Amino acid sequence: MAKKTVASLQTGGGKEHTKCIKMAKNEKTGSYSFKTEIVHNDIIKDWFENN
């Protein structure tokens, strides 16, 4: 699946986007989960602060 994401970003305006991965801890169970999203380069800082 990662290969498809990378391949589709290579054409067109893909260099303006970045795949962001953030780890989040669940307060109830103590387990960790990962949030993954493709974000425009201009709003990367905002995405990490708000998610």
mmCIF file of the N, C-alpha and C atoms, coordinates in Angstrom:
data_MODEL
# 
_entry.id   MODEL 
# 
loop_
_atom_site.group_PDB 
_atom_site.id 
_atom_site.type_symbol 
_atom_site.label_atom_id 
_atom_site.label_alt_id 
_atom_site.label_comp_id 
_atom_site.label_asym_id 
_atom_site.label_entity_id 
_atom_site.label_seq_id 
_atom_site.pdbx_PDB_ins_code 
_atom_site.Cartn_x 
_atom_site.Cartn_y 
_atom_site.Cartn_z 
_atom_site.occupancy 
_atom_site.B_iso_or_equiv 
_atom_site.pdbx_formal_charge 
_atom_site.auth_seq_id 
_atom_site.auth_comp_id 
_atom_site.auth_asym_id 
_atom_site.auth_atom_id 
_atom_site.pdbx_PDB_model_num 
ATOM 1   N N  . MET A 1 1  ? 0.821  -1.186 0.000   1.00 0.00 ? 1  MET A N  1 
ATOM 2   C CA . MET A 1 1  ? 0.000  0.000  0.000   1.00 0.00 ? 1  MET A CA 1 
ATOM 3   C C  . MET A 1 1  ? 0.870  1.256  0.000   1.00 0.00 ? 1  MET A C  1 
ATOM 4   N N  . ALA A 1 2  ? 1.983  1.224  0.682   1.00 0.00 ? 2  ALA A N  1 
ATOM 5   C CA . ALA A 1 2  ? 2.851  2.396  0.705   1.00 0.00 ? 2  ALA A CA 1 
ATOM 6   C C  . ALA A 1 2  ? 3.398  2.697  -0.677  1.00 0.00 ? 2  ALA A C  1 
ATOM 7   N N  . LYS A 1 3  ? 3.651  1.653  -1.457  1.00 0.00 ? 3  LYS A N  1 
ATOM 8   C CA . LYS A 1 3  ? 4.185  1.875  -2.796  1.00 0.00 ? 3  LYS A CA 1 
ATOM 9   C C  . LYS A 1 3  ? 3.186  2.639  -3.658  1.00 0.00 ? 3  LYS A C  1 
ATOM 10  N N  . LYS A 1 4  ? 1.903  2.337  -3.524  1.00 0.00 ? 4  LYS A N  1 
ATOM 11  C CA . LYS A 1 4  ? 0.888  3.048  -4.292  1.00 0.00 ? 4  LYS A CA 1 
ATOM 12  C C  . LYS A 1 4  ? 0.849  4.521  -3.895  1.00 0.00 ? 4  LYS A C  1 
ATOM 13  N N  . THR A 1 5  ? 0.953  4.800  -2.612  1.00 0.00 ? 5  THR A N  1 
ATOM 14  C CA . THR A 1 5  ? 0.923  6.177  -2.134  1.00 0.00 ? 5  THR A CA 1 
ATOM 15  C C  . THR A 1 5  ? 2.106  6.949  -2.676  1.00 0.00 ? 5  THR A C  1 
ATOM 16  N N  . VAL A 1 6  ? 3.282  6.365  -2.583  1.00 0.00 ? 6  VAL A N  1 
ATOM 17  C CA . VAL A 1 6  ? 4.488  7.037  -3.053  1.00 0.00 ? 6  VAL A CA 1 
ATOM 18  C C  . VAL A 1 6  ? 4.430  7.214  -4.560  1.00 0.00 ? 6  VAL A C  1 
ATOM 19  N N  . ALA A 1 7  ? 3.994  6.190  -5.287  1.00 0.00 ? 7  ALA A N  1 
ATOM 20  C CA . ALA A 1 7  ? 3.944  6.280  -6.745  1.00 0.00 ? 7  ALA A CA 1 
ATOM 21  C C  . ALA A 1 7  ? 2.963  7.350  -7.206  1.00 0.00 ? 7  ALA A C  1 
ATOM 22  N N  . SER A 1 8  ? 1.844  7.481  -6.527  1.00 0.00 ? 8  SER A N  1 
ATOM 23  C CA . SER A 1 8  ? 0.866  8.480  -6.944  1.00 0.00 ? 8  SER A CA 1 
ATOM 24  C C  . SER A 1 8  ? 1.330  9.893  -6.610  1.00 0.00 ? 8  SER A C  1 
ATOM 25  N N  . LEU A 1 9  ? 2.191  10.052 -5.628  1.00 0.00 ? 9  LEU A N  1 
ATOM 26  C CA . LEU A 1 9  ? 2.682  11.379 -5.269  1.00 0.00 ? 9  LEU A CA 1 
ATOM 27  C C  . LEU A 1 9  ? 3.822  11.839 -6.165  1.00 0.00 ? 9  LEU A C  1 
ATOM 28  N N  . GLN A 1 10 ? 4.447  10.928 -6.900  1.00 0.00 ? 10 GLN A N  1 
ATOM 29  C CA . GLN A 1 10 ? 5.568  11.299 -7.750  1.00 0.00 ? 10 GLN A CA 1 
ATOM 30  C C  . GLN A 1 10 ? 5.122  12.085 -8.977  1.00 0.00 ? 10 GLN A C  1 
ATOM 31  N N  . THR A 1 11 ? 3.889  11.908 -9.417  1.00 0.00 ? 11 THR A N  1 
ATOM 32  C CA . THR A 1 11 ? 3.413  12.615 -10.595 1.00 0.00 ? 11 THR A CA 1 
ATOM 33  C C  . THR A 1 11 ? 2.600  13.826 -10.164 1.00 0.00 ? 11 THR A C  1 
ATOM 34  N N  . GLY A 1 12 ? 2.631  14.856 -10.961 1.00 0.00 ? 12 GLY A N  1 
ATOM 35  C CA . GLY A 1 12 ? 1.833  16.046 -10.656 1.00 0.00 ? 12 GLY A CA 1 
ATOM 36  C C  . GLY A 1 12 ? 2.433  16.874 -9.541  1.00 0.00 ? 12 GLY A C  1 
ATOM 37  N N  . GLY A 1 13 ? 1.600  17.318 -8.616  1.00 0.00 ? 13 GLY A N  1 
ATOM 38  C CA . GLY A 1 13 ? 2.040  18.187 -7.529  1.00 0.00 ? 13 GLY A CA 1 
ATOM 39  C C  . GLY A 1 13 ? 2.327  17.435 -6.257  1.00 0.00 ? 13 GLY A C  1 
ATOM 40  N N  . GLY A 1 14 ? 2.789  16.224 -6.357  1.00 0.00 ? 14 GLY A N  1 
ATOM 41  C CA . GLY A 1 14 ? 3.023  15.383 -5.188  1.00 0.00 ? 14 GLY A CA 1 
ATOM 42  C C  . GLY A 1 14 ? 4.126  15.862 -4.280  1.00 0.00 ? 14 GLY A C  1 
ATOM 43  N N  . LYS A 1 15 ? 5.053  16.632 -4.803  1.00 0.00 ? 15 LYS A N  1 
ATOM 44  C CA . LYS A 1 15 ? 6.155  17.104 -3.971  1.00 0.00 ? 15 LYS A CA 1 
ATOM 45  C C  . LYS A 1 15 ? 5.709  18.186 -3.003  1.00 0.00 ? 15 LYS A C  1 
ATOM 46  N N  . GLU A 1 16 ? 4.487  18.640 -3.140  1.00 0.00 ? 16 GLU A N  1 
ATOM 47  C CA . GLU A 1 16 ? 3.948  19.649 -2.233  1.00 0.00 ? 16 GLU A CA 1 
ATOM 48  C C  . GLU A 1 16 ? 3.273  19.008 -1.029  1.00 0.00 ? 16 GLU A C  1 
ATOM 49  N N  . HIS A 1 17 ? 3.251  17.687 -0.959  1.00 0.00 ? 17 HIS A N  1 
ATOM 50  C CA . HIS A 1 17 ? 2.582  16.971 0.120   1.00 0.00 ? 17 HIS A CA 1 
ATOM 51  C C  . HIS A 1 17 ? 3.565  16.055 0.839   1.00 0.00 ? 17 HIS A C  1 
ATOM 52  N N  . THR A 1 18 ? 3.266  15.779 2.112   1.00 0.00 ? 18 THR A N  1 
ATOM 53  C CA . THR A 1 18 ? 4.101  14.916 2.930   1.00 0.00 ? 18 THR A CA 1 
ATOM 54  C C  . THR A 1 18 ? 3.203  13.954 3.689   1.00 0.00 ? 18 THR A C  1 
ATOM 55  N N  . LYS A 1 19 ? 3.656  12.704 3.821   1.00 0.00 ? 19 LYS A N  1 
ATOM 56  C CA . LYS A 1 19 ? 2.912  11.716 4.603   1.00 0.00 ? 19 LYS A CA 1 
ATOM 57  C C  . LYS A 1 19 ? 3.343  11.866 6.057   1.00 0.00 ? 19 LYS A C  1 
ATOM 58  N N  . CYS A 1 20 ? 2.403  12.208 6.931   1.00 0.00 ? 20 CYS A N  1 
ATOM 59  C CA . CYS A 1 20 ? 2.683  12.440 8.343   1.00 0.00 ? 20 CYS A CA 1 
ATOM 60  C C  . CYS A 1 20 ? 2.138  11.280 9.176   1.00 0.00 ? 20 CYS A C  1 
ATOM 61  N N  . ILE A 1 21 ? 2.936  10.833 10.127  1.00 0.00 ? 21 ILE A N  1 
ATOM 62  C CA . ILE A 1 21 ? 2.533  9.752  11.025  1.00 0.00 ? 21 ILE A CA 1 
ATOM 63  C C  . ILE A 1 21 ? 2.741  10.251 12.450  1.00 0.00 ? 21 ILE A C  1 
ATOM 64  N N  . LYS A 1 22 ? 1.689  10.142 13.262  1.00 0.00 ? 22 LYS A N  1 
ATOM 65  C CA . LYS A 1 22 ? 1.770  10.597 14.655  1.00 0.00 ? 22 LYS A CA 1 
ATOM 66  C C  . LYS A 1 22 ? 1.289  9.481  15.579  1.00 0.00 ? 22 LYS A C  1 
ATOM 67  N N  . MET A 1 23 ? 2.008  9.261  16.652  1.00 0.00 ? 23 MET A N  1 
ATOM 68  C CA . MET A 1 23 ? 1.646  8.235  17.619  1.00 0.00 ? 23 MET A CA 1 
ATOM 69  C C  . MET A 1 23 ? 0.800  8.873  18.716  1.00 0.00 ? 23 MET A C  1 
ATOM 70  N N  . ALA A 1 24 ? -0.308 8.206  19.073  1.00 0.00 ? 24 ALA A N  1 
ATOM 71  C CA . ALA A 1 24 ? -1.196 8.726  20.110  1.00 0.00 ? 24 ALA A CA 1 
ATOM 72  C C  . ALA A 1 24 ? -1.470 7.624  21.128  1.00 0.00 ? 24 ALA A C  1 
ATOM 73  N N  . LYS A 1 25 ? -1.465 7.981  22.397  1.00 0.00 ? 25 LYS A N  1 
ATOM 74  C CA . LYS A 1 25 ? -1.709 7.016  23.466  1.00 0.00 ? 25 LYS A CA 1 
ATOM 75  C C  . LYS A 1 25 ? -3.165 7.089  23.904  1.00 0.00 ? 25 LYS A C  1 
ATOM 76  N N  . ASN A 1 26 ? -3.791 5.940  24.027  1.00 0.00 ? 26 ASN A N  1 
ATOM 77  C CA . ASN A 1 26 ? -5.163 5.846  24.503  1.00 0.00 ? 26 ASN A CA 1 
ATOM 78  C C  . ASN A 1 26 ? -5.134 5.921  26.027  1.00 0.00 ? 26 ASN A C  1 
ATOM 79  N N  . GLU A 1 27 ? -5.868 6.855  26.587  1.00 0.00 ? 27 GLU A N  1 
ATOM 80  C CA . GLU A 1 27 ? -5.855 7.065  28.043  1.00 0.00 ? 27 GLU A CA 1 
ATOM 81  C C  . GLU A 1 27 ? -6.483 5.899  28.814  1.00 0.00 ? 27 GLU A C  1 
ATOM 82  N N  . LYS A 1 28 ? -7.512 5.274  28.248  1.00 0.00 ? 28 LYS A N  1 
ATOM 83  C CA . LYS A 1 28 ? -8.216 4.202  28.949  1.00 0.00 ? 28 LYS A CA 1 
ATOM 84  C C  . LYS A 1 28 ? -7.403 2.915  29.012  1.00 0.00 ? 28 LYS A C  1 
ATOM 85  N N  . THR A 1 29 ? -6.848 2.504  27.878  1.00 0.00 ? 29 THR A N  1 
ATOM 86  C CA . THR A 1 29 ? -6.166 1.216  27.825  1.00 0.00 ? 29 THR A CA 1 
ATOM 87  C C  . THR A 1 29 ? -4.652 1.328  27.926  1.00 0.00 ? 29 THR A C  1 
ATOM 88  N N  . GLY A 1 30 ? -4.111 2.497  27.639  1.00 0.00 ? 30 GLY A N  1 
ATOM 89  C CA . GLY A 1 30 ? -2.671 2.684  27.676  1.00 0.00 ? 30 GLY A CA 1 
ATOM 90  C C  . GLY A 1 30 ? -1.972 2.222  26.407  1.00 0.00 ? 30 GLY A C  1 
ATOM 91  N N  . SER A 1 31 ? -2.742 1.772  25.435  1.00 0.00 ? 31 SER A N  1 
ATOM 92  C CA . SER A 1 31 ? -2.138 1.311  24.189  1.00 0.00 ? 31 SER A CA 1 
ATOM 93  C C  . SER A 1 31 ? -1.896 2.491  23.252  1.00 0.00 ? 31 SER A C  1 
ATOM 94  N N  . TYR A 1 32 ? -1.044 2.272  22.286  1.00 0.00 ? 32 TYR A N  1 
ATOM 95  C CA . TYR A 1 32 ? -0.701 3.314  21.317  1.00 0.00 ? 32 TYR A CA 1 
ATOM 96  C C  . TYR A 1 32 ? -1.330 3.003  19.968  1.00 0.00 ? 32 TYR A C  1 
ATOM 97  N N  . SER A 1 33 ? -1.697 4.064  19.259  1.00 0.00 ? 33 SER A N  1 
ATOM 98  C CA . SER A 1 33 ? -2.200 3.926  17.895  1.00 0.00 ? 33 SER A CA 1 
ATOM 99  C C  . SER A 1 33 ? -1.509 4.982  17.038  1.00 0.00 ? 33 SER A C  1 
ATOM 100 N N  . PHE A 1 34 ? -1.568 4.788  15.747  1.00 0.00 ? 34 PHE A N  1 
ATOM 101 C CA . PHE A 1 34 ? -0.901 5.691  14.830  1.00 0.00 ? 34 PHE A CA 1 
ATOM 102 C C  . PHE A 1 34 ? -1.912 6.364  13.922  1.00 0.00 ? 34 PHE A C  1 
ATOM 103 N N  . LYS A 1 35 ? -1.784 7.683  13.781  1.00 0.00 ? 35 LYS A N  1 
ATOM 104 C CA . LYS A 1 35 ? -2.597 8.448  12.837  1.00 0.00 ? 35 LYS A CA 1 
ATOM 105 C C  . LYS A 1 35 ? -1.723 8.743  11.636  1.00 0.00 ? 35 LYS A C  1 
ATOM 106 N N  . THR A 1 36 ? -2.198 8.399  10.451  1.00 0.00 ? 36 THR A N  1 
ATOM 107 C CA . THR A 1 36 ? -1.451 8.626  9.219   1.00 0.00 ? 36 THR A CA 1 
ATOM 108 C C  . THR A 1 36 ? -2.306 9.437  8.274   1.00 0.00 ? 36 THR A C  1 
ATOM 109 N N  . GLU A 1 37 ? -1.709 10.470 7.698   1.00 0.00 ? 37 GLU A N  1 
ATOM 110 C CA . GLU A 1 37 ? -2.439 11.326 6.767   1.00 0.00 ? 37 GLU A CA 1 
ATOM 111 C C  . GLU A 1 37 ? -1.447 12.001 5.825   1.00 0.00 ? 37 GLU A C  1 
ATOM 112 N N  . ILE A 1 38 ? -1.879 12.250 4.606   1.00 0.00 ? 38 ILE A N  1 
ATOM 113 C CA . ILE A 1 38 ? -1.069 12.993 3.650   1.00 0.00 ? 38 ILE A CA 1 
ATOM 114 C C  . ILE A 1 38 ? -1.495 14.447 3.730   1.00 0.00 ? 38 ILE A C  1 
ATOM 115 N N  . VAL A 1 39 ? -0.542 15.316 4.083   1.00 0.00 ? 39 VAL A N  1 
ATOM 116 C CA . VAL A 1 39 ? -0.823 16.708 4.398   1.00 0.00 ? 39 VAL A CA 1 
ATOM 117 C C  . VAL A 1 39 ? 0.000  17.617 3.480   1.00 0.00 ? 39 VAL A C  1 
ATOM 118 N N  . HIS A 1 40 ? -0.565 18.767 3.119   1.00 0.00 ? 40 HIS A N  1 
ATOM 119 C CA . HIS A 1 40 ? 0.166  19.754 2.323   1.00 0.00 ? 40 HIS A CA 1 
ATOM 120 C C  . HIS A 1 40 ? 1.303  20.326 3.168   1.00 0.00 ? 40 HIS A C  1 
ATOM 121 N N  . ASN A 1 41 ? 2.422  20.611 2.543   1.00 0.00 ? 41 ASN A N  1 
ATOM 122 C CA . ASN A 1 41 ? 3.617  21.073 3.262   1.00 0.00 ? 41 ASN A CA 1 
ATOM 123 C C  . ASN A 1 41 ? 3.394  22.351 4.067   1.00 0.00 ? 41 ASN A C  1 
ATOM 124 N N  . ASP A 1 42 ? 2.451  23.182 3.659   1.00 0.00 ? 42 ASP A N  1 
ATOM 125 C CA . ASP A 1 42 ? 2.208  24.446 4.361   1.00 0.00 ? 42 ASP A CA 1 
ATOM 126 C C  . ASP A 1 42 ? 1.557  24.255 5.724   1.00 0.00 ? 42 ASP A C  1 
ATOM 127 N N  . ILE A 1 43 ? 0.875  23.138 5.952   1.00 0.00 ? 43 ILE A N  1 
ATOM 128 C CA . ILE A 1 43 ? 0.129  22.975 7.204   1.00 0.00 ? 43 ILE A CA 1 
ATOM 129 C C  . ILE A 1 43 ? 0.619  21.802 8.045   1.00 0.00 ? 43 ILE A C  1 
ATOM 130 N N  . ILE A 1 44 ? 1.857  21.376 7.855   1.00 0.00 ? 44 ILE A N  1 
ATOM 131 C CA . ILE A 1 44 ? 2.384  20.238 8.624   1.00 0.00 ? 44 ILE A CA 1 
ATOM 132 C C  . ILE A 1 44 ? 2.433  20.567 10.116  1.00 0.00 ? 44 ILE A C  1 
ATOM 133 N N  . LYS A 1 45 ? 2.955  21.736 10.484  1.00 0.00 ? 45 LYS A N  1 
ATOM 134 C CA . LYS A 1 45 ? 3.048  22.106 11.911  1.00 0.00 ? 45 LYS A CA 1 
ATOM 135 C C  . LYS A 1 45 ? 1.670  22.140 12.556  1.00 0.00 ? 45 LYS A C  1 
ATOM 136 N N  . ASP A 1 46 ? 0.698  22.714 11.868  1.00 0.00 ? 46 ASP A N  1 
ATOM 137 C CA . ASP A 1 46 ? -0.664 22.782 12.408  1.00 0.00 ? 46 ASP A CA 1 
ATOM 138 C C  . ASP A 1 46 ? -1.256 21.393 12.592  1.00 0.00 ? 46 ASP A C  1 
ATOM 139 N N  . TRP A 1 47 ? -0.979 20.487 11.651  1.00 0.00 ? 47 TRP A N  1 
ATOM 140 C CA . TRP A 1 47 ? -1.522 19.121 11.747  1.00 0.00 ? 47 TRP A CA 1 
ATOM 141 C C  . TRP A 1 47 ? -0.979 18.417 12.979  1.00 0.00 ? 47 TRP A C  1 
ATOM 142 N N  . PHE A 1 48 ? 0.309  18.545 13.245  1.00 0.00 ? 48 PHE A N  1 
ATOM 143 C CA . PHE A 1 48 ? 0.900  17.883 14.419  1.00 0.00 ? 48 PHE A CA 1 
ATOM 144 C C  . PHE A 1 48 ? 0.420  18.523 15.726  1.00 0.00 ? 48 PHE A C  1 
ATOM 145 N N  . GLU A 1 49 ? 0.148  19.815 15.744  1.00 0.00 ? 49 GLU A N  1 
ATOM 146 C CA . GLU A 1 49 ? -0.325 20.473 16.954  1.00 0.00 ? 49 GLU A CA 1 
ATOM 147 C C  . GLU A 1 49 ? -1.779 20.113 17.258  1.00 0.00 ? 49 GLU A C  1 
ATOM 148 N N  . ASN A 1 50 ? -2.605 19.985 16.226  1.00 0.00 ? 50 ASN A N  1 
ATOM 149 C CA . ASN A 1 50 ? -4.043 19.781 16.419  1.00 0.00 ? 50 ASN A CA 1 
ATOM 150 C C  . ASN A 1 50 ? -4.455 18.323 16.486  1.00 0.00 ? 50 ASN A C  1 
ATOM 151 N N  . ASN A 1 51 ? -3.651 17.406 16.012  1.00 0.00 ? 51 ASN A N  1 
ATOM 152 C CA . ASN A 1 51 ? -4.042 15.991 16.008  1.00 0.00 ? 51 ASN A CA 1 
ATOM 153 C C  . ASN A 1 51 ? -3.342 15.220 17.065  1.00 0.00 ? 51 ASN A C  1 
# 
